[in-house]
Amino acid sequence: MDYTFILLALVVLFAYTIHALSGFGSLLIAITLGLHLYPADELLPIIVPLDVLLNLYLVIKYRHLIERRLLVRRILPFMGIGLIIGILLFNYLHNNIIKIMYACFVLLVSVRELYVLYKKEQDCRKLSRVEEAAWLMVGGLIKGIFGSGGPPLVYVAGRLIPQKSIFRSTLATVWVVLNTVLTASFIVTGKLTLFTISRSAILLPVVILCIVLGEYFYNMVDEYKFKLIVYVLLLCAGISLFIR
């Protein structure tokens, strides 16, 4: 029995349920924990296509809530530029370098978010168009290298989209587009293989379960406690990446 893959299935169950609840976090959590199980060049081609399917469900069901103008004019162009640069860098970086860089990224995100939760106040300062574009390009760059660029996008989108339901559906649309491009890059570079496709197919029922759980608990979760648990876990997982 492949216990490593069973552990990956549990990681996917946890991470993708959180994403179905909030609209982000699936790859951030899945990659942070999954790097203990598989190298980055095997892990990403397994879970990124699954992320496309998860977000595609949210996009189709909640398409009436998507901020289309914001997506087309401000978010996708700048994240797309960063994504292309990140994909090119990913193909030249060693797995261990990616792992260390990603651990640093996760630690920074976790510490910042825990600090915000501790202070119980959000940084609501309005960003200039230049700052906004820079953050979005950074998000795309991180997405291309690590497969997960959610925090910079959330930082920007949280100021532009205050409504929880619109926020979730709009971010889901971003992930469908970017993860589709990322999956295409795995095909071109030969990282998407019969092995990764078979693993993705086996994990598909887990993703469907995540959608069911996310939809069921969507209006029941205490947002403060939810975020606290997620970022404490990410902090511990980020630290553990340096130890292994």
C-alpha positions as CSV (number, residue, x, y, z in Angstrom):
1,M,0.0,0.0,0.0
2,D,1.3,3.5,-0.9
3,Y,1.1,5.3,2.4
4,T,2.7,8.4,1.0
5,F,-0.2,8.8,-1.5
6,I,-2.7,8.1,1.3
7,L,-1.2,11.0,3.2
8,L,-1.4,13.2,0.1
9,A,-5.1,12.3,-0.2
10,L,-5.6,13.5,3.4
11,V,-3.7,16.7,2.7
12,V,-5.9,17.3,-0.4
13,L,-9.0,16.7,1.6
14,F,-8.0,19.3,4.2
15,A,-6.6,21.9,1.8
16,Y,-9.4,21.8,-0.8
17,T,-12.2,21.8,1.8
18,I,-10.7,25.1,3.1
19,H,-10.6,26.4,-0.4
20,A,-14.2,25.5,-1.0
21,L,-15.1,27.5,2.1
22,S,-13.0,30.6,1.4
23,G,-12.1,30.7,-2.3
24,F,-8.3,30.5,-1.7
25,G,-5.8,28.4,0.2
26,S,-6.0,25.0,-1.5
27,L,-2.5,25.0,-3.2
28,L,-0.9,27.1,-0.4
29,I,-1.7,24.4,2.1
30,A,-1.5,21.4,-0.2
31,I,2.0,22.4,-1.4
32,T,3.3,23.3,2.0
33,L,2.3,19.9,3.4
34,G,2.7,17.9,0.2
35,L,6.4,18.9,-0.2
36,H,7.1,16.5,2.7
37,L,5.7,13.7,0.5
38,Y,6.8,14.5,-3.1
39,P,9.3,16.8,-4.8
40,A,7.8,19.9,-6.3
41,D,8.1,18.8,-10.0
42,E,6.0,15.7,-9.2
43,L,3.6,17.3,-6.7
44,L,2.5,20.3,-8.7
45,P,1.4,18.3,-11.8
46,I,-0.7,16.1,-9.6
47,I,-2.6,18.8,-7.6
48,V,-2.8,21.8,-9.9
49,P,-5.1,20.1,-12.4
50,L,-7.4,19.2,-9.5
51,D,-7.4,22.8,-8.5
52,V,-8.7,23.7,-11.9
53,L,-11.7,21.4,-11.5
54,L,-12.5,22.6,-7.9
55,N,-12.5,26.2,-9.0
56,L,-14.4,25.5,-12.2
57,Y,-17.3,24.2,-10.1
58,L,-17.3,27.5,-8.1
59,V,-17.1,29.6,-11.3
60,I,-20.0,27.7,-13.0
61,K,-22.3,27.7,-10.0
62,Y,-21.6,31.3,-8.9
63,R,-20.9,32.9,-12.3
64,H,-23.4,35.7,-11.6
65,L,-21.3,36.9,-8.8
66,I,-18.0,37.3,-10.7
67,E,-16.5,40.8,-11.0
68,R,-15.7,40.4,-14.7
69,R,-14.5,44.0,-15.4
70,L,-12.1,43.9,-12.5
71,L,-10.8,40.5,-13.7
72,V,-10.2,41.5,-17.3
73,R,-8.9,45.0,-16.8
74,R,-6.8,44.8,-13.5
75,I,-6.2,41.4,-12.1
76,L,-5.5,38.9,-15.0
77,P,-3.2,41.1,-17.1
78,F,-0.7,41.7,-14.3
79,M,-0.9,38.3,-12.8
80,G,-0.5,36.8,-16.2
81,I,2.8,38.6,-16.8
82,G,4.1,37.5,-13.4
83,L,2.9,33.9,-14.1
84,I,4.9,33.6,-17.4
85,I,8.1,34.8,-15.7
86,G,7.5,32.4,-12.8
87,I,6.9,29.4,-15.1
88,L,10.2,30.1,-16.9
89,L,12.1,30.3,-13.6
90,F,10.4,27.1,-12.3
91,N,12.0,25.1,-15.1
92,Y,15.5,26.2,-14.1
93,L,15.3,25.9,-10.3
94,H,16.3,22.8,-8.4
95,N,13.7,21.1,-6.2
96,N,15.6,21.9,-2.9
97,I,15.9,25.6,-3.9
98,I,12.1,25.7,-4.6
99,K,11.4,24.0,-1.3
100,I,13.5,26.5,0.8
101,M,12.1,29.5,-1.1
102,Y,8.6,28.3,-0.6
103,A,9.1,27.7,3.1
104,C,10.3,31.3,3.5
105,F,7.3,32.5,1.6
106,V,4.9,30.5,3.8
107,L,6.5,31.7,7.0
108,L,6.2,35.4,5.9
109,V,2.6,34.9,5.0
110,S,1.7,33.0,8.2
111,V,3.4,35.5,10.5
112,R,1.8,38.5,8.8
113,E,-1.7,37.0,8.9
114,L,-1.3,35.9,12.5
115,Y,-0.2,39.4,13.5
116,V,-3.2,40.9,11.7
117,L,-5.5,38.4,13.6
118,Y,-3.8,39.3,16.9
119,K,-4.3,43.0,16.3
120,K,-7.8,42.2,15.1
121,E,-7.6,44.9,12.5
122,Q,-7.0,44.8,8.8
123,D,-4.7,47.0,6.7
124,C,-7.4,48.7,4.7
125,R,-5.2,51.4,3.1
126,K,-6.2,52.0,-0.5
127,L,-3.5,50.9,-2.9
128,S,-2.3,53.0,-5.8
129,R,-2.6,51.5,-9.2
130,V,1.2,51.0,-9.3
131,E,1.2,49.2,-5.9
132,E,-1.8,47.1,-7.0
133,A,-0.1,46.1,-10.3
134,A,3.2,45.3,-8.4
135,W,1.4,43.0,-5.9
136,L,-0.5,41.2,-8.7
137,M,2.7,40.6,-10.7
138,V,4.3,39.3,-7.6
139,G,1.3,37.0,-7.1
140,G,1.6,35.7,-10.6
141,L,5.4,35.2,-10.3
142,I,5.0,33.2,-7.1
143,K,2.2,31.2,-8.8
144,G,4.5,30.3,-11.7
145,I,7.4,29.2,-9.4
146,F,5.6,27.6,-6.5
147,G,2.1,26.9,-7.9
148,S,0.5,29.1,-5.2
149,G,0.3,32.8,-5.4
150,G,-2.8,33.4,-3.4
151,P,-1.7,35.8,-0.6
152,P,-0.6,38.8,-2.8
153,L,-3.9,38.5,-4.8
154,V,-6.0,38.2,-1.6
155,Y,-4.1,41.3,-0.3
156,V,-5.3,43.3,-3.4
157,A,-8.7,41.7,-3.9
158,G,-9.6,42.1,-0.2
159,R,-9.6,45.9,-0.8
160,L,-11.5,45.8,-4.1
161,I,-14.1,43.2,-3.3
162,P,-15.6,43.4,0.3
163,Q,-18.5,41.0,-0.3
164,K,-17.5,37.4,0.8
165,S,-19.5,35.6,-2.0
166,I,-18.3,37.9,-4.8
167,F,-14.7,37.6,-3.5
168,R,-14.8,33.8,-3.5
169,S,-16.3,33.5,-7.0
170,T,-14.0,36.1,-8.5
171,L,-10.9,34.5,-7.1
172,A,-12.1,31.1,-8.3
173,T,-12.1,32.5,-11.8
174,V,-8.5,33.7,-11.5
175,W,-7.4,30.3,-10.3
176,V,-9.2,28.6,-13.2
177,V,-7.3,30.7,-15.8
178,L,-3.9,30.7,-14.1
179,N,-4.0,27.0,-13.2
180,T,-5.0,26.1,-16.7
181,V,-2.0,27.9,-18.1
182,L,0.2,26.3,-15.4
183,T,-1.2,22.8,-16.4
184,A,-0.5,23.6,-20.0
185,S,3.1,24.4,-19.1
186,F,3.5,21.0,-17.4
187,I,2.3,19.3,-20.6
188,V,4.8,21.3,-22.7
189,T,7.7,20.6,-20.4
190,G,6.8,16.9,-19.9
191,K,6.1,17.2,-16.2
192,L,2.5,16.0,-16.7
193,T,2.9,12.3,-17.1
194,L,0.8,9.1,-17.0
195,F,1.9,8.8,-13.4
196,T,0.7,12.3,-12.4
197,I,-2.5,12.0,-14.4
198,S,-3.4,8.6,-12.7
199,R,-2.7,10.1,-9.3
200,S,-4.9,13.1,-10.1
201,A,-7.7,10.8,-11.3
202,I,-7.6,8.8,-8.1
203,L,-7.8,12.0,-6.0
204,L,-10.8,13.4,-8.0
205,P,-13.4,11.8,-5.6
206,V,-11.6,13.5,-2.7
207,V,-12.0,16.9,-4.4
208,I,-15.7,16.2,-5.0
209,L,-16.0,15.4,-1.3
210,C,-14.3,18.7,-0.5
211,I,-16.8,20.6,-2.6
212,V,-19.7,19.0,-0.7
213,L,-18.1,19.7,2.7
214,G,-17.2,23.3,1.7
215,E,-20.7,24.1,0.5
216,Y,-22.3,22.5,3.6
217,F,-20.1,24.4,6.1
218,Y,-19.8,27.7,4.2
219,N,-22.2,29.7,6.4
220,M,-21.4,27.9,9.6
221,V,-17.7,28.6,10.1
222,D,-16.4,31.3,12.4
223,E,-14.1,33.3,10.2
224,Y,-11.7,34.4,12.9
225,K,-11.1,30.9,14.4
226,F,-11.0,29.4,10.9
227,K,-8.1,31.8,9.8
228,L,-6.3,31.3,13.1
229,I,-6.2,27.5,12.8
230,V,-5.2,27.7,9.1
231,Y,-2.3,30.1,9.6
232,V,-1.0,28.4,12.8
233,L,-0.9,25.2,10.8
234,L,0.9,26.8,7.9
235,L,3.4,28.4,10.3
236,C,4.3,25.0,11.7
237,A,4.3,23.4,8.3
238,G,6.6,26.1,6.9
239,I,9.1,25.7,9.8
240,S,9.0,21.9,9.3
241,L,10.1,22.3,5.6
242,F,13.5,23.6,6.9
243,I,13.9,20.6,9.2
244,R,13.3,17.8,6.7
